[in-house]
Amino acid sequence: MTEIREPSAAPAAPVTSHDPSPSSASHALPAAPVLDGHGLRLRVWDPESAADVDAWLRGLTDPEFLRWNTPLRTVSDAATARESLENKTADAAAGQAMIFCVTDAADGTILGQVGVSAIERVPSRGIVGYWVLPEARGRHVATRSLLLAARWAFAEVGLHRLELGHALGHDASCRIAERCGFRHEGTLRGAMWEAGRRDAFRDVHAHGRLATDPQPESP
């Protein structure tokens, strides 16, 4: 496992949002936020964009993704991918989730996704998740994008706690969580579906991070 190294003097890369923060009394999320930092740009997905739909489809049908995740709804073609993205847009409008398209800041190439979902304002928490397209792996894209999304959730949405869970044995995801300051909090028994099944379950490695935790070191 990779140790979490706390920052000494180097400041974290800035996160720039192009929309104002919501008031504490509102459940609305910042409209179409754009986050810049760590060489990445995070923007909302566009269900009307053929490039976005194609990237979303490739991400959710990638064998390595499906090895560790079984989506609630099957995405198998452009039509179901577009419908899935439309559902994410509706969740954002309802203040329940914000799923970002992760792109290269220099040329806009789509690299993957990172999101904050299951947002609950009363307990002030949300669940984070991410995946990276095969051609973008090995470049710390997940780490860099998760750091941006977490700072946005704490600073602009005002959440107190973020939770992250991955299938037991998914060591790469565990290392990403630790690098981003998500401490291991235990193992949840039978908390997610087995790969490719909805009638069998596997254990989940649970991580959490609080808004009051130290800011992780930049990648």
BAVO-809991 format. One record per residue: residue in three letters; x, y, z of N, C-alpha, C, O in turn; residue number from 1; chain. Coordinates in steps of 0.001 Angstrom, whole numbers. Atoms other than C-alpha are relative to their C-alpha. Layout:
  residuo      nc1      nc2      nc3     cac1     cac2     cac3      cc1      cc2      cc3      oc1      oc2      oc3  num  cadena
      ALA        X        Y        Z        X        Y        Z        X        Y        Z        X        Y        Z  NUM       A
...
This chain:
  residuo      nc1      nc2      nc3     cac1     cac2     cac3      cc1      cc2      cc3      oc1      oc2      oc3  num  cadena
      MET      832    -1196        0        0        0        0      874     1256        0     1956     1263      587    1       A
      THR     -733    -1257       59     1148     3541     -700     -320      836     1232    -1486     1022     1578    2       A
      GLU      225     -826    -1178     1628     5699     2360     -590     1350     -388     -313     1881    -1463    3       A
      ILE      509    -1358      168     -280     8943     2691     1038      955      556     1389      889     1734    4       A
      ARG     -985     -986     -454     2229    11764     2855     -679     1347      134    -1286     1852     -810    5       A
      GLU      648    -1282     -250     1012    14959     4413      864     1116     -574     2085      974     -640    6       A
      PRO     -758    -1091      594     2019    18283     2826      885      693     1014      551      773     2196    7       A
      SER     -879     -772     -877     4915    20251     4245     -183     1474     -284     -864     2174      466    8       A
      ALA      132    -1420      289     5205    23623     2589     -606      262    -1359    -1126     1352    -1601    9       A
      ALA      480     -223     1360     4173    23111    -1047    -1517      105      -17    -2190     -798      481   10       A
      PRO     1455     -138       44      636    24424    -1663     -590     -905    -1047       88    -1276    -2005   11       A
      ALA      691      839      976    -1919    22312    -3515     -261      817    -1253     -373     2042    -1206   12       A
      ALA      318     -682     1255    -2595    23097    -7161    -1370      641      109    -2273       53      704   13       A
      PRO     1286     -680     -126    -5431    25603    -7482    -1110     -714     -751     -886    -1316    -1801   14       A
      VAL     1187      506      673    -8910    24458    -8357     -848     1203     -351    -1283     1942      532   15       A
      THR      766    -1153      457   -10759    27011   -10431    -1374     -443     -439    -1493    -1309    -1306   16       A
      SER     1359      293      426   -14527    26842   -10725     -564     1240     -674     -334     2363     -225   17       A
      HIS      529    -1116      759   -16353    28988   -13226    -1426      359      407    -2115     1094     -300   18       A
      ASP     1335     -304     -483   -19550    29130   -11196       56      252     1491      912     -310     2175   19       A
      PRO       -9     -298    -1427   -20368    30504    -7756     -463    -1175      829    -1181    -2053      349   20       A
      SER      434     1038     -924   -20846    28289    -4758    -1462      209      368    -1944     1341      406   21       A
      PRO     1383     -129     -407   -24413    27502    -3704      -81      523     1421      859      357     2199   22       A
      SER      194     -447    -1375   -25780    29092     -567     -197    -1199      892     -588    -2266      420   23       A
      SER      113     1106     -934   -25829    26943     2525    -1426     -499      108    -1643    -1645      503   24       A
      ALA     1392      413     -121   -29624    26855     2414     -498     -707    -1247    -1576    -1300    -1224   25       A
      SER      448      576     1266   -29810    25620    -1190      558    -1392     -185     1689    -1678      207   26       A
      HIS     -457     1335      314   -29610    22014    -2302      513      -77    -1434      938    -1143    -1879   27       A
      ALA     -477      -11     1379   -28651    23044    -5831     1516      -74      -24     2193      439      867   28       A
      LEU    -1441       53      206   -25172    22271    -7094      414     1110     -951     -412     1591    -1727   29       A
      PRO     -467    -1000      966   -23030    24797    -8970     -290     -466    -1424       31    -1599    -1781   30       A
      ALA      408      383     1354   -24325    24802   -12551     1210     -149     -905     2035      758    -1013   31       A
      ALA    -1054      280      981   -21961    23207   -15095     1372      476      457     2002     1271     -241   32       A
      PRO    -1315     -456     -469   -18793    23680   -13021     1119     -513     -897     1012    -1584    -1494   33       A
      VAL    -1223      399      690   -15388    23538   -14693     1141      149      995     1353     1232     1540   34       A
      LEU    -1084      -14     -973   -12432    22626   -12485     1329     -181     -717     1484    -1095    -1527   35       A
      ASP    -1330       56      603    -8829    23248   -13509     1050     -234     1071     1007      388     2133   36       A
      GLY    -1103      231     -917    -5738    21895   -11791      717    -1298     -308      148    -2192     -934   37       A
      HIS     -796     1228      178    -2985    19259   -11843       91     -430    -1458      194    -1625    -1738   38       A
      GLY     -101      340     1408    -2829    19434   -15642    -1279     -543     -610    -1273    -1046    -1733   39       A
      LEU     1281      528      460    -6494    18463   -15969    -1049     1096      -57     -916     2134      591   40       A
      ARG     1216     -801      -38    -9785    20122   -16755    -1176     -956      181    -1358    -1892     -599   41       A
      LEU     1199      780     -258   -12955    18636   -15278    -1215      817     -405    -1386     1954       34   42       A
      ARG     1206     -673      477   -16207    19544   -16992    -1156     -978       52     -949    -2169      285   43       A
      VAL     1149      898       22   -19722    18152   -17173      -38     -752    -1324      473     -272    -2336   44       A
      TRP      197      785     1218   -20561    15443   -19699    -1160      582     -810    -2103     1141     -249   45       A
      ASP     1042     -500      895   -22680    16386   -22711     -659    -1175     -725      -45    -1764    -1615   46       A
      PRO      675     1127      656   -25247    13731   -23730     -209      198    -1495     -460     -765    -2219   47       A
      GLU      191     -276     1432   -25547    15447   -27125     1306      -72     -786     1302       49    -2011   48       A
      SER    -1300       73      663   -21832    15106   -27881      322    -1447     -342      351    -2310      536   49       A
      ALA     -341     1356      422   -20925    12039   -29938     1301     -467      652     1432    -1637     1012   50       A
      ALA    -1275      355     -626   -17383    12137   -28506     -196     -377     1464      412    -1331     1948   51       A
      ASP      262      302    -1404   -18694    12209   -24930     -723    -1337      137     -377    -2148      997   52       A
      VAL      752     1261      -49   -21153     9386   -25575      926    -1181     -276      843    -2207      399   53       A
      ASP     -930     1075      335   -18417     7270   -27175      954     -283     1155     1209    -1444     1475   54       A
      ALA     -915      191    -1124   -16016     7845   -24265     -707     -648     1183     -148    -1522     1845   55       A
      TRP      782      574    -1104   -18722     7050   -21719     -256    -1492     -262     -125    -2320      640   56       A
      LEU      246     1393      366   -19587     3840   -23580     1268     -835      155     1222    -1934      707   57       A
      ARG    -1254      748     -101   -15934     2769   -23808      414     -196     1453      933    -1250     1819   58       A
      GLY     -370      121    -1407   -15382     3475   -20120     -807    -1058      725     -259    -1822     1520   59       A
      LEU      873      921     -732   -18360     1444   -18928      -37    -1396     -586     -628    -2294       14   60       A
      THR      -73     1339      581   -17707    -1500   -21256     1429     -535      -18     1682    -1625     -532   61       A
      ASP    -1393      436      -59   -13956    -1706   -20656      130    -1234      901     -380    -1228     2021   62       A
      PRO     -112     1229     -789   -13045    -5220   -19432      586      211     1398      139     -422     2354   63       A
      GLU     -592     -233    -1311   -10872    -3893   -16596     -991      691      927    -1030      393     2121   64       A
      PHE     1049     -623     -813   -13717    -1658   -15392     -996    -1051      467    -1366    -1083     1641   65       A
      LEU     1014     1005     -334   -16164    -4579   -15514      542    -1102      898     -227    -1830     1525   66       A
      ARG     -594      959     -923   -13709    -6764   -13629     -280      383     1445     -411     -481     2312   67       A
      TRP      136     -485    -1375   -14217    -4601   -10558    -1342      664      283    -1631      986     1436   68       A
      ASN     1275     -714     -183   -17655    -3010   -11107    -1105     -663     -820     -877    -1139    -1932   69       A
      THR     1189      433      733   -21129    -4123   -12093    -1004     1151       76    -1623     1361     1119   70       A
      PRO      907    -1166      -27   -23208    -1060   -13084    -1429     -387      346    -1877    -1499       65   71       A
      LEU     1403      242     -328   -26749     -744   -11790     -822     -248    -1252    -1723    -1087    -1255   72       A
      ARG      678      177     1285   -27939     -438   -15394     1037     -278    -1072     2078      376    -1132   73       A
      THR     -943      384     1041   -26252    -2069   -18347       99     1069    -1081     -912     1548    -1593   74       A
      VAL     -279     -900     1114   -24657      262   -20875      728     -830    -1053     1817    -1346     -797   75       A
      SER     -549      913      995   -23982    -1610   -24111      140      597    -1388      778       -1    -2255   76       A
      ASP      -70     -623     1320   -24363      789   -27047     -165     1508      162     -330     2014     1272   77       A
      ALA       73    -1458      -61   -24552     4470   -27963    -1303      481      606    -1316     1466     1344   78       A
      ALA     1303     -433     -514   -28251     4706   -27144      -66     -110     1521     -529      815     2188   79       A
      THR       44      159    -1462   -27902     3314   -23607     1050      890      674      850     1334     1804   80       A
      ALA     -995     -909     -561   -24735     5374   -23063     -560     1415       81     -377     2102     1085   81       A
      ARG      600    -1340       -5   -26575     8561   -24029    -1073       97     1098    -1148     1098     1811   82       A
      GLU     1025        2    -1046   -29488     7623   -21758      637       74     1380      132      772     2260   83       A
      SER     -710      -27    -1276   -27037     7012   -18905      502     1406      308      387     1877     1440   84       A
      LEU     -486    -1367     -204   -25494    10450   -19396    -1151      957      281    -1006     1875     1088   85       A
      GLU     1169     -838     -273   -28936    12047   -19486     -466     -173     1438     -891      789     2078   86       A
      ASN      363      244    -1398   -29687    10409   -16146      958      717      949      540     1233     1986   87       A
      LYS     -966     -713     -836   -26471    11871   -14720     -293     1497        9     -148     2159     1037   88       A
      THR      366    -1419       74   -27543    15317   -15939    -1189      289      898    -1224     1314     1579   89       A
      ALA     1183     -167     -852   -30895    14866   -14184      377      -68     1482     -159      686     2294   90       A
      ASP     -455       97    -1392   -29144    13801   -10958      671     1295      451      497     1735     1588   91       A
      ALA     -659    -1267     -334   -27037    16973   -11088    -1030     1099      216     -905     1898     1144   92       A
      ALA     1045    -1015     -127   -30135    19131   -11605     -759     -153     1315    -1242      829     1880   93       A
      ALA      699      260    -1256   -31695    17473    -8551      899      189     1220      448       32     2354   94       A
      GLY     -918     -203    -1109   -28609    18201    -6454      482    -1277      637      951    -1266     1775   95       A
      GLN     -344     1300     -572   -27893    14506    -5971     1380     -499     -401     1940    -1362      274   96       A
      ALA    -1291      490      475   -24664    14041    -7928      597      992     -994     -112     1802    -1592   97       A
      MET     -683     -741     1049   -22068    15691   -10130     1087     -915     -553     2043    -1255      144   98       A
      ILE     -943      898      648   -20197    13486   -12586      793      796    -1021      224     1376    -1946   99       A
      PHE     -864     -804      846   -17221    15112   -14283      636     -832    -1100     1008    -1987     -893  100       A
      CYS     -809      535     1082   -15661    14347   -17625     1422      508      222     1651     1717      258  101       A
      VAL    -1392     -366     -249   -11904    14314   -17007      708      153    -1339      740     -784    -2136  102       A
      THR     -686     -259     1261    -9944    15901   -19857     1401      536      250     1707     1052     1326  103       A
      ASP    -1328     -593      -43    -6371    16896   -20581     -144     1509     -136     -816     1990    -1049  104       A
      ALA      154    -1459       13    -6044    20611   -19832      573      628    -1258      125     1697    -1673  105       A
      ALA     -672     -597     1152    -3816    21192   -22855     -778     -156    -1291     -869      783    -2081  106       A
      ASP      640      242     1298    -5804    19597   -25668    -1441     -495       75    -2062     -733     -961  107       A
      GLY     1400      389     -137    -9187    18554   -24244     -289    -1465     -205    -1456    -1859     -211  108       A
      THR      213     1433      175    -8663    14826   -24793     -708     -586     1216     -322     -314     2353  109       A
      ILE      721      632    -1106   -11121    12810   -22705      834    -1141      565     1312    -2000     -177  110       A
      LEU     -851      972     -679    -9264    10694   -20141     -780     -959      886     -335    -2082     1122  111       A
      GLY      757      853     -902   -11965     9312   -17857    -1108      774      681    -1572     1793      168  112       A
      GLN     1048     -688     -755   -14545    10288   -15261      296      -71     1479      943    -1003     1957  113       A
      VAL      -25      -10    -1449   -14709    11228   -11612    -1283      680      445    -1734     1630     -195  114       A
      GLY     1259     -598     -409   -17838    12036    -9678     -258      -88     1486      358     -873     2208  115       A
      VAL      504       30    -1368   -19529    12749    -6390    -1479     -304     -109    -2236      495     -662  116       A
      SER     1394      423      117   -22824    10885    -6100     -597     -258     1373       72     -126     2398  117       A
      ALA      726      271    -1253   -25425     9986    -3477      200     1121     1013      414      864     2198  118       A
      ILE     -205    -1151     -872   -25091    13507    -2061    -1185      151      948    -2336      219      517  119       A
      GLU     1021     -197    -1039   -27002    13906     1207      373     1240      797     1446     1306     1396  120       A
      ARG     -330    -1268     -657   -27190    17392     2662     -143      -53     1517      604      619     2228  121       A
      VAL      211       23    -1453   -28493    16526     6139     1191     -634      717     1703      -34     1662  122       A
      PRO    -1237      506     -613   -25594    14189     7061     1251      581     -630     2358      316     -162  123       A
      SER    -1099     -700      660   -23405    16270     4701     1078     -960     -497     2237     -885      -88  124       A
      ARG     -957      963      516   -21780    13443     2798     -328     -367    -1446    -1412      -75    -1950  125       A
      GLY      177      481     1363   -21326    11952     -658      948    -1159     -248     1818    -1457      570  126       A
      ILE     -821     1150      381   -19740     8998    -2427      762      358    -1271      179      871    -2226  127       A
      VAL     -809     -300     1183   -16881     9389    -4891      304    -1280     -767      391    -2367     -197  128       A
      GLY     -358     1116      860   -16058     7159    -7832      755      521    -1208      688     1711    -1516  129       A
      TYR     -813     -438     1128   -13775     7242   -10856      340    -1198     -878      351    -2338     -415  130       A
      TRP     -637      971      886   -12522     5346   -13886      812      761    -1039      576     1941    -1298  131       A
      VAL     -898     -603      982    -9856     6010   -16490       -6     -870    -1255       34    -2097    -1170  132       A
      LEU      -28      736     1254    -9883     5046   -20155     1340     -732     -157     2362     -258      339  133       A
      PRO    -1223      812       86    -7317     2361   -21076     1220      770     -487     2318      594       41  134       A
      GLU    -1150     -702      575    -5134     4692   -23149      563     1081      919     1649     1601      662  135       A
      ALA     -443    -1066     -907    -4843     7180   -20265      551     -544     1315      926      239     2188  136       A
      ARG     -459      573    -1257    -3776     4764   -17533     1513      130      148     2245      267     -832  137       A
      GLY    -1420     -106     -282     -396     4954   -15844      506     1420       91     1716     1642      143  138       A
      ARG     -387    -1413      -41     -413     8765   -15691     -566      712     1225     -574     1942     1271  139       A
      HIS      571     -551    -1236    -2018     9283   -12246    -1232      867     -289    -1511     1819      441  140       A
      VAL     1211     -767      335    -5190    10585   -13931    -1041     -126     1104    -1651      869     1496  141       A
      ALA     1004      194    -1048    -7444     9052   -11276      364      774     1259     -496     1404     1874  142       A
      THR     -445     -724    -1193    -5361    10505    -8440     -208     1498     -163     -765     2154      717  143       A
      ARG      100    -1442      220    -5221    13981    -9948    -1450      462      -75    -1794     1512      467  144       A
      SER     1399     -407      141    -8917    14080   -10828     -758     -145     1311    -1627      672     1617  145       A
      LEU      670      174    -1287   -10025    12725    -7451      350     1128      961     -507     1585     1717  146       A
      LEU     -378    -1132     -847    -8035    15440    -5664     -811     1240     -354    -1252     1962      541  147       A
      LEU      789    -1152      427    -9838    18091    -7732    -1459     -131      426    -2041      805      975  148       A
      ALA     1419      204     -314   -13296    16595    -7246     -252       80     1498    -1271      622     1929  149       A
      ALA      169      -41    -1454   -12795    16179    -3496       63     1434      515     -740     1823     1363  150       A
      ARG     -105    -1395     -441   -11682    19795    -3043    -1257      770     -381    -1729     1611      384  151       A
      TRP     1247     -649      423   -14728    20930    -5024    -1147     -372      939    -1918      493     1355  152       A
      ALA     1093      457     -862   -17079    18822    -2892       74      632     1388     -952      990     1967  153       A
      PHE     -156     -598    -1323   -15650    20187      345     -151     1520      -47     -883     2094      758  154       A
      ALA      -69    -1458       -1   -15048    23814     -633    -1233      666     -588    -1659     1709      -93  155       A
      GLU     1096     -674      683   -17963    24575    -2952    -1370     -584      317    -2354      151      393  156       A
      VAL     1283      610     -365   -20686    22086    -2087     -188       46     1511    -1315       78     2005  157       A
      GLY       71     -108    -1451   -19832    22243     1603     -217    -1319      715     -699    -1333     1848  158       A
      LEU      162     1296     -649   -19861    18511     2327     1044     -182     1095     2143      367     1027  159       A
      HIS     -914      276    -1104   -18270    17271     5534      756    -1311     -203     1898    -1445      236  160       A
      ARG     -591     1336      111   -17560    13657     4556     -177     -552    -1415    -1241     -422    -2021  161       A
      LEU       50      714     1269   -16725    11776     1363      384    -1454      252     1321    -1748      994  162       A
      GLU     -252     1429     -152   -16824     8004     1139      428     -609    -1328      -27     -189    -2391  163       A
      LEU     -520      667     1184   -15003     5742    -1300       75    -1487      305      627    -1893     1328  164       A
      GLY      -59     1441     -192   -15425     2009    -1692      426     -699    -1277       33     -299    -2373  165       A
      HIS     -406      781     1168   -13794     -509    -3997       15    -1475      366      121    -1832     1539  166       A
      ALA        3     1440     -245   -13887    -4262    -4377     1281     -427      698     2368       41      360  167       A
      LEU    -1159      529     -705   -11579    -6100    -2008      930     -673    -1015      493    -1497    -1819  168       A
      GLY     -958      536      946    -8421    -6952    -3922      362      951    -1122     1309      707    -1870  169       A
      HIS     -303     -988     1041    -8511    -3920    -6206     1078      932      548      786     2042      992  170       A
      ASP    -1094     -704     -659    -5105    -2742    -5036      291     1361     -631      664     2301       71  171       A
      ALA     -267    -1284      658    -4717       16    -7650     -942     1076      522     -521     2202      791  172       A
      SER      967     -968     -509    -7895     1713    -6479      287      340     1454       70     1470     1889  173       A
      CYS     -346     -241    -1404    -6777     1319    -2878     1134     1016      107     1106     1904      959  174       A
      ARG    -1123     -943      -27    -3522     3136    -3618     -450     1410     -370       24     2386      212  175       A
      ILE      533    -1312      392    -5405     5966    -5332     -709      643     1189     -500     1818     1488  176       A
      ALA      730     -520    -1159    -7682     6343    -2312      966      541     1054      759     1628     1593  177       A
      GLU     -946     -410    -1042    -4725     6538       71      771     1251     -410      995     2142      409  178       A
      ARG     -717    -1192      466    -2834     9046    -2068     -861     1253      154     -346     2344      397  179       A
      CYS      914    -1142      -32    -5914    11275    -2024     -560      270     1390    -1502     1047     1540  180       A
      GLY      391     -290    -1371    -6293    11201     1749    -1226     -733      494    -1780     -371     1532  181       A
      PHE     1147      795     -436    -9105     8648     1962      513    -1169      838     1071    -2131      311  182       A
      ARG     -539      992     -912    -8252     6588     5012     -815    -1286      -56    -2033    -1267     -231  183       A
      HIS      687     1283      -75    -9044     2896     5186     -773      -80     1310     -214      139     2385  184       A
      GLU      849       21    -1198   -11959     2478     7596     -579    -1379      298    -1315    -1543     1271  185       A
      GLY      496     1338     -284   -12711    -1229     7353     -467     -710    -1255     -313     -209    -2368  186       A
      THR      509      816     1103   -14258    -3927     5195    -1494     -219      176    -1954     -649     1234  187       A
      LEU     1451      200       -6   -17952    -4040     4320     -301    -1343     -647       54    -1569    -1804  188       A
      ARG      267     1342      509   -19159    -7599     3886    -1149        4    -1003    -2212      569     -748  189       A
      GLY     1054      173      994   -21130    -8406      751     -654     1293     -425    -1876     1343     -569  190       A
      ALA      570    -1331      228   -21571    -4730     -110      -82      398    -1471     -597     1469    -1791  191       A
      MET      138     -310     1424   -21289    -4873    -3905     -116    -1302     -785      265    -2373     -313  192       A
      TRP      178     1185      830   -22119    -7237    -6729     1339     -563     -466     2320      160     -638  193       A
      GLU    -1121      648      668   -19656    -9761    -8060       43      467    -1453     -958      946    -1986  194       A
      ALA     -155     -422     1382   -18312    -9010   -11526     -997     -720     -905    -1060    -1949     -933  195       A
      GLY      923      557      971   -21010    -9491   -14143    -1221     -692      580    -1936    -1386     -142  196       A
      ARG     1137      687     -633   -23617   -10694   -11645     -790      973      875     -257     1957     1389  197       A
      ARG      857     -773     -896   -26524    -9251    -9727     -691     -915     1017    -1674     -539     1655  198       A
      ASP      558      968     -946   -27227   -12339    -7637     1062     -538      955      801    -1469     1718  199       A
      ALA    -1086      411     -889   -23880   -12702    -5836      768     1251      405      812     2235     -333  200       A
      PHE     -587    -1203     -581   -21923   -10301    -3670     1446     -226      430     1872    -1358      661  201       A
      ARG    -1371       48     -472   -18354    -9462    -2666      242     1130      984     -549     2067     1094  202       A
      ASP     -315     -979    -1038   -16695    -7463       63      594     1268     -602     1141     1272    -1705  203       A
      VAL     -458    -1314      438   -15774    -3804     -204      987      570     1011      753      529     2219  204       A
      HIS     -968     -732     -812   -12728    -1977     1114     -525     1424      134     -667     2120     -872  205       A
      ALA      621    -1308     -225   -14165     1199     2682     1041     1034      421     1885      784     1281  206       A
      HIS     -873    -1131     -315   -12339     4535     2783     -870     1230      260    -2003     1310     -215  207       A
      GLY      718    -1244     -245   -13391     7959     4039      960     1159      185     2102      988      611  208       A
      ARG     -783    -1215     -202   -12142    11519     4095     -933     1096      481    -2051     1234      -16  209       A
      LEU      776    -1104     -556   -13393    14491     6091      541     1332     -498     1710     1448     -865  210       A
      ALA     -425    -1341      397   -13287    18151     5192     1074      530      933     1859     1393      541  211       A
      THR     -970     -462     -996   -11194    18649     8336     1315     -775      -45     2245     -440      689  212       A
      ASP    -1241      749      129    -8542    16103     7320     1069      847     -698      733     1767    -1444  213       A
      PRO    -1070     -753      682    -5141    17408     6170     -117     -151    -1524     -516    -1200    -2031  214       A
      GLN       -4       41     1451    -4902    18273     2491     1135     -915     -489     2284     -726      -92  215       A
      PRO    -1070      877      498    -3003    15491      647     1008      760     -837      725     1833    -1370  216       A
      GLU    -1041     -601      818      226    16269    -1110     -359     -109    -1473     -927    -1117    -1891  217       A
      SER      278       22     1422      -97    17139    -4790      785    -1118     -672     1898    -1433     -249  218       A
      PRO     -698     1098      679      813    14314    -7195     1206      499     -790     1904     -296    -1420  219       A
